[in-house]
Amino acid sequence: MELADRQFSLTSKRGKINIGRGHELALIAGPCVVESEELVMGVAKTLVEIADRLGVGLIFKSSYEKDNRGSEKNWRGPGLEEGLKILAKVRETYGIPVLSDIHRQEDVRISAEYLDVLQIPAYLCQQTSLVLECGETGKAVNVKKGQFLAPENMNSPLGKLRSVGNKNVLLTERGACFGYNRLISDIRSIPIMQNLGAPVVYDSTHIIRLYGIPSSDPKGGEPEFVPHLTLAAVAAGTDCLFLETHPNPRVAKCDGASMLQLDLLEPLMKRCLAISKALGRPK
């Protein structure tokens, strides 16, 4: 397959991050949700140190709100105002771009004042008003592929963003429905979405969630398979990795059953970069 020329770039205090054809493998990482300022700042510090040692472009991810929860009693995050302030502190302290999910159209404009990348959750990737509102800010946008969509159907949200002049877009593969509770990863999604003209991010930490089981239950995910999926995605040519990570996933307030333990991230990234180098990517 002849892959389209796909480009994405961000400028931060630490320099420019380029993602796409002809560029190094990049990383989007952080805890699923903003649990506390202390946790977020600590994880960000560790991730910056890892990125510096490995020479990897880093975008910090943590959501100020996770609205898609199995129960109204589950932790959804600190909310818009407090969460954005903490993410802004990460950006100011460490000079790295920050990313969060956006669930509602009315949150877009204020989020764009604090975030470098606006992320559209998988369940909302076809929500036209939300996609257009995010695109119109001029900020970079990461669209997660819905579990219900074929990879080629991501031309729909991509086309909507391009219709408002936004070309700084990432598309994220995070699995497709297989039965009711389990997701599978069709590795063909990577080149198919790349050929739409946008860099592709691979999110192995959501693919291994077992839906219908609370994410706080150890049985709610299979994190032991994160390395296998991640390495396969790098071998298939993904442009960027998305890895939710936490110092102690067992006590995490959201997606504890699927996040990669923080001290396992650097060894995994070293293996990924070795594969990337073998494929002839820069570095």
N, C-alpha and C positions, 0 to 999 in steps of 0.2 A: 504494500500500500504506500502510495506517495503521500507523505504527511504534509499538511499545510504549514506555512511559515507562521508560527505562533509566538507572540511576544507579550510580556507583562513586565512592568517595572514599578518600583517604589523607591523614593528617595527619603532617607532618614538621616539622623545625626551621625550614624555610623557608616554612611555611604549609601550607594545604590544597590538595590537587590533586583537582579534580572532573572526572570523565570521564563523558560521556553526553549525553543530550538536553538542549539548552539551555546546554551548556558549551563552552568553547573546545577547539580541537584540541590534543591532548596528544601527548607523545613518550616512547617507550621506546627507549633507545639505549645502546650500549656495545659493546666487543669480544666476539666470540662466546664465548670462554673466558678465564678468568683465566690469563694467560701469566706475568705477574710483577706484583709490587706496583708497581713503577715505571711499567709500561705502564698498568695500571688507574688509578692515581692521576692520571697525566697526561691520559688520555682523559677521566676524570671532570671534571677541572678545566676542560678545553676545553668540554665539553658544558654545564657550569654557566654558563660565560661566554656561550655561544650562547643558552642558554635565557633568561638574564637580558636579553640584548639584544633578543630576540624576544618576550619575555613569554609563554613556553610552559611549561606544567607538564611536569616531567621526572622520569622513573623510570629509574635507572641499571640496565642489564642486563649481566651477565657471569656465565657459569656456572662453578661450582667444579669441575664434572665434565661432560664430554660423553661419555656412555656409548655412544651410537649412532655408532660409527666403522666404516669399511670394513675396517680391519685392527687386530689387537691391538697392532701396533707404533706406531699413530698416537697422537699426544698427546691425552690425555683430560682434562688439567687437573691442578692441584696436589692435588686431593682435598678431602674434606669439611672437615677441621679447618683447614688452611692457607687454603683458598679462602674459607671463611666469615669468617675473621679479616680478610682483605684487604677483603672486601665491607663488613664492619662498620666498617673504617677509612674507607672511602668515605663511608658514612652519617654517621659522627661528624665527619669533617673538613669535608664540604660540605653536610651537613644535608639530603641528598636520599634519597628511598626507594630501596631496592635490591631486585633481583629475580634469581633464579637458577632453572635447571631443577632438578627433584627427580626422581630416577630410581627410588628404592627406598623402600618404606614405612618401613623402619627409620631412614631419614635425616630423616624429616619433622619430628619433634619438636625435634631439635637445630637444624635449619635454621630453624624458626619462631622460635628465640630470636635469630637474627641478621638474618633477612630480613623485608622488609615485604610482599613479594609472592612467593608460591610458584607456580612455573610447572610445569604438567604438560605434558611433551613430546607432540608429535603422535602418535607411535606408542603412547603410553600413555594416551591420552585416554579409552579404554574400560576401563582397569584399575580396577575398582570399589574394591578395597581401598586403592589409592593415592589415588584421588579422595576417598574418604570420610575417610581419615586427614588429608589436607590440609585438607579442609573443617572437620573437627572442631577444628583449632587455632584457628579464629576469625580467622586471617590472611586477607588478600586473596588470591585465587587467579586466575591467568591460565591458561586451558585452550586449548592450540593444537589446532585442528581437524585430525584425522587426514586424510591424503591419500586415505584410503579411504572417507571419510564425505561424504554430502551435507550441506549446511549445516543443513537442518532436523533432521538427526539429532543435532545438538549439544544438542538438548533432553535427551538422555540424561545426559551428564556434568553439565549444568546442573541437571537434576532431582535427581541424586545429591547435589550440593552443597547444594541447597535443603533436601533431606531432613534434613540435620544442622544446619539453621538458618543456613547461610552464604549471604548474599545479595550479598556484595561480590566480584563475579565479573566477569572479562573473558573474552571469547571471541575467539580470534585466527584470522583467515583467512590461510593460508600455502600455498594452492594445492591442486590435486587431481591425481591420477595421470592421465597421458595417455600410454599406452604404458608402456614399462618405465623410462625414464630421465628423462623430462621432465615437469614440472608445468605446469599451466595455471591461470589465475586466472579464475574465473567471478565477475564483479563483482556478480552478483545475490546472492552469498553475504553481502554486507554488509547489505542491508536484511532478508534472510531471517533472519539470526542476530540482528539488532537486534530483530526482531519476537518473538523468544523472550523478550525482556525483559532482555537484558544488553548493555552497550556492546561495540562491536566494534573490535578492533585489526587493522590490516592490515600484514602482514609481507612486504614485497616482496623483501627480501634472501634469503629462503629459497625463494621461488617461482622465482627465476632460477638455482638450483643445477641442475647436470646430474648426476644421480645415476649411480653406477657409475664415474665418473671422480673420482680423488682430489681433495679440496677444495684441496690444495696445488698442483694442476696448473692453470695459467691457463685451460685448456680445460674446467675443472670448473664453470664458471658463466658467466653473461652479465650482469655488473654494469652494462653500458651501458644495460640496460633497466630498471634500478631507478627512475630518474626517471619514465619513462613510466607504469609501474604505480602508483607512488606518487601521482602527480598525478591519475591516473584514479580512484584510491580516494578521494582527498579530494573530487573532484567528485561521487562517488557517495555521499558523506556519512559516511565512516568517522569514528569517534569519536576514534581514536588511531592513531598510526603506530609501527611497530616497525622500527627500522633498525639492524642490526648495522654497526658502523663501526670502523675501525682506521687509524692514521696511515700505515701502509705495508702494505696487504693482501697484497702479494706475499711478505712474510716472515712472515705470521701462521701460528701453529701449528695453526689450525683454521678452516675456511671462508674461507680467503684468496681463493678464486676468486669469492666471492659478496658479501663485505662491501663497503660503500660507503667509499671513501676519506674520511678525516675532514675534509679541507679542502673537500670537496664538499657536506658536510651543510648548512651554513648557507645557501648559495645555494639549495639545493633546498627547505629549510624556508621561505624567504622566498616562493618561488613557491607553495608549499602554502598558506601563510597568506593570500596574495592571493586564491587560489581560495576558500578558506574564508570570507573576508570577502565576496566576491562572492555567495556563497550565503546570506549573512545570518546566519552564525554570530556569536556574541559576538566582539568585537575586530574 
